[in-house]
């Protein structure tokens, strides 16, 4: 059978099979095996043993493996039940998070456009949006963080403000902030760049390097942001401080006031890290976005000069060196999507192989680097280069919708 006729299947080594997986195809004809049905749900250890005796790998149907939750609940294998529950739970969390994200994105765009055209800042909507985001992140951060990876380059400013708000809430959670503080830092993130609405578009979106005069005009966005927010009595004082101070540096070399480390508000230190990360990680008119690993390396290199060390280290812990959804090119030229990474083995993520060494689509296959697997030539699989979201035209969200990626599940 041509595996292209089985769109939801993943090739899985027999040693990685567990009860609850649905076997759709074998690596040999069914007639050469003792199995009565061409396609079955693994229910017993005996079936696992037979598969190991007769096959080296099989194709597992991701959709049928998760559709029969009641059947999986009867399985004796705890790992299989946990995998099934993780898939269903993440799908449910995404269904809950998607409308929140969409509404927040729409609100962010509407709010910034209103301010751009001289209307009053709708602070009440900002607070409402942020509160919903905080509630969801406290309950389930993985879904919102996954959505923050999916970007629309046509709406950079609005999405950037939203992503900075979301990531700041998640980072605040990592730093141990209380729920009301998380709402405050989320509002700070949403409004930190409001002053850029006063920067001329030809400077804000200039493809090349800014002249010295243009850079001075760009730097005024911190002052303009403070003015805009001060003019509205509903804006929290912390958001005014952050709009004014998020480009200050620990060594005193920032702008607009040249504050030193102990003079910079704590929330401004948080927003500074997240703001820089998202800018580095995103496509702009003047630069291509870089990978998460490269962005984290840049942040780490600037610890105690530009950024606060405690905040950067917490951010690296939160994001991880190999976060789910990152696209990696292996040393043999094949391309995969990271699906999970154990905290105990941070340099050996689990991968979903999606392109062959010629960069052509291949049947998705799970590779767990913790098991030290080897490729067809006998060489160990190793991560060679990490690429930004969207590299090679890969749509990570499409693979997640197919049930082939459950971010963070091991």
Beta strands, then each sheet from edge to edge (+ up, - down):
strand 1: 9-13
strand 2: 22-26
strand 3: 40-41
strand 4: 57-61
strand 5: 327-330
strand 6: 335-340
strand 7: 350-355
strand 8: 361-368
strand 9: 383-387
sheet 1: 1+ 4- 2+ 3-
sheet 2: 8+ 7- 6+ 5- 9+
end
